[in-house]
């Protein structure tokens, strides 16, 4: 993302990953507490849609919760502004990344995500 990107971050704010999103990489930054997203995983996609965010940051565990919630309660999101997905803070699971990519693509995210 560019220095002008709007970011939605579900990463903990207590580490370098969370602070990088907050202070270095965005024109606007929205932090969703990881515990909140764990309870309401689709909130991350809702925030991207509402804010027309260009960047989304989360752990692979949060992505897995999001995918499970979407499977239980599918809906359409307008993710056309999303340009960048940042996964970090823990090990990356390729199968989760592939499923998340398909979900993002199906909801209008750019192919470069």
C-alpha positions as CSV (number, residue, x, y, z in Angstrom):
1,X,0.0,0.0,0.0
2,X,1.0,3.6,-0.4
3,X,1.5,6.1,2.3
4,X,-2.0,7.3,1.5
5,X,-3.7,4.0,2.2
6,X,-6.6,3.7,4.7
7,X,-5.8,0.7,6.9
8,X,-8.0,-1.6,9.0
9,X,-5.8,-3.5,11.5
10,X,-6.9,-6.5,13.6
11,X,-3.3,-7.0,14.8
12,X,-2.5,-6.4,18.5
13,X,-1.4,-2.9,19.1
14,X,1.3,-4.0,21.5
15,X,3.9,-5.1,18.9
16,X,5.8,-3.6,16.1
17,X,3.3,-4.9,13.5
18,X,0.4,-3.1,15.1
19,X,2.3,0.1,15.5
20,X,3.6,0.1,12.0
21,X,0.1,0.0,10.7
22,X,-0.9,2.8,13.0
23,X,1.9,5.3,12.6
24,X,3.8,4.6,9.4
25,X,1.6,3.2,6.6
26,X,-1.7,5.0,6.5
27,X,-3.6,8.2,6.0
28,X,-6.2,6.8,8.3
29,X,-6.0,3.8,10.6
30,X,-8.8,1.9,12.3
31,X,-7.8,-0.6,15.0
32,X,-10.2,-3.4,15.7
33,X,-9.3,-5.2,18.9
34,X,-8.3,-8.8,18.2
35,X,-10.7,-10.1,20.9
36,X,-13.6,-8.2,19.3
37,X,-12.8,-9.7,15.9
38,X,-12.5,-13.2,17.5
39,X,-16.1,-12.8,18.7
40,X,-17.4,-11.0,15.6
41,X,-15.0,-12.0,12.8
42,X,-17.0,-10.4,9.9
43,X,-16.5,-7.0,11.6
44,X,-13.1,-6.9,9.8
45,X,-14.7,-7.1,6.4
46,X,-17.5,-4.8,7.4
47,X,-15.0,-2.2,8.4
48,X,-13.1,-2.5,5.1
49,X,-16.4,-2.1,3.3
50,X,-17.6,0.9,5.4
51,X,-14.3,2.8,5.4
52,X,-13.3,1.8,1.8
53,X,-10.0,0.7,3.3
54,X,-7.2,-0.2,1.0
55,X,-5.3,-2.3,3.4
56,X,-6.3,-5.0,5.9
57,X,-4.0,-6.5,8.5
58,X,-4.7,-9.6,10.6
59,X,-3.2,-12.8,11.9
60,X,-3.9,-16.2,10.3
61,X,-5.9,-17.2,13.3
62,X,-8.2,-14.2,12.8
63,X,-8.5,-15.1,9.1
64,X,-9.5,-18.7,10.1
65,X,-12.2,-17.3,12.4
66,X,-13.4,-15.0,9.6
67,X,-13.6,-17.8,7.1
68,X,-15.6,-20.0,9.6
69,X,-18.0,-17.1,10.3
70,X,-18.5,-16.5,6.6
71,X,-19.2,-20.2,6.0
72,X,-21.9,-20.0,8.7
73,X,-23.3,-16.7,7.7
74,X,-22.4,-15.8,4.1
75,X,-23.1,-12.3,2.8
76,X,-21.8,-10.0,0.2
77,X,-19.2,-7.3,1.0
78,X,-18.0,-4.5,-1.3
79,X,-14.3,-4.8,-1.0
80,X,-13.5,-3.0,-4.2
81,X,-11.1,-0.6,-2.5
82,X,-9.0,-3.3,-0.9
83,X,-5.5,-3.5,-2.4
84,X,-3.3,-5.1,0.3
85,X,-3.7,-7.9,2.8
86,X,-1.1,-8.1,5.6
87,X,-0.9,-11.4,7.5
88,X,1.5,-11.5,10.4
89,X,2.1,-12.0,14.1
90,X,2.1,-15.8,13.8
91,X,2.8,-18.6,11.3
92,X,1.1,-18.3,7.9
93,X,-1.1,-21.3,6.9
94,X,-1.2,-21.5,3.1
95,X,-4.6,-23.2,3.0
96,X,-6.1,-20.4,5.0
97,X,-4.5,-17.8,2.8
98,X,-5.9,-19.5,-0.3
99,X,-9.4,-19.6,1.1
100,X,-9.2,-16.0,2.2
101,X,-8.0,-15.0,-1.2
102,X,-11.0,-16.7,-2.8
103,X,-13.3,-14.9,-0.4
104,X,-11.7,-11.5,-1.0
105,X,-11.8,-12.0,-4.8
106,X,-15.5,-13.0,-4.7
107,X,-16.2,-9.8,-2.9
108,X,-14.5,-7.5,-5.4
109,X,-10.9,-7.1,-3.9
110,X,-8.2,-6.3,-6.5
111,X,-6.4,-9.3,-7.9
112,X,-3.2,-7.9,-6.4
113,X,-4.4,-8.6,-2.9
